[in-house]
Amino acid sequence: MLSWLKHIWSNYRDSQEIFKQTKPEALLDLSREVRALASAVNRFCVNEPQLRTRLMKVEREMQMLEEIIERPNFRLVTPEKRLQLRENLIESREHLLEAVKEAPTASSLPQ
């Protein structure tokens, strides 16, 4: 009986954590963060037109995603799809953070 109750409680806590991570507000914050990172990387990569084009596309897509998330009918999207969206946004954020790390410095002189 006790193990059954622990199992039920564990499942409940897991579902609440997933719900918290996939709330529209949380996804909106992630989207804004990805857009801000894309904008920052875009400012650093002046000499790479292909990368800048991709980054501008990412910024536009994040803006469109934010508009979609803000709609009331976004709450009808299944939790599985929202979780997948969250994972994709986190992956995009990681790629952009790597791009920031690899961005050339503005000056060759040590600061």
Buried (B, 14 or more C-beta within 10 A) or exposed (E): EEEEEEEEEEEEEEEEEBEEBBBBEBBBBBBBBBBBBBBBBBEBBEEBEEBBEBBEEBBEBBEEBBEBBEEEEBEEBEEEEBBEBBEEBBEBBEBBEEBEEEBEEEEEEEE
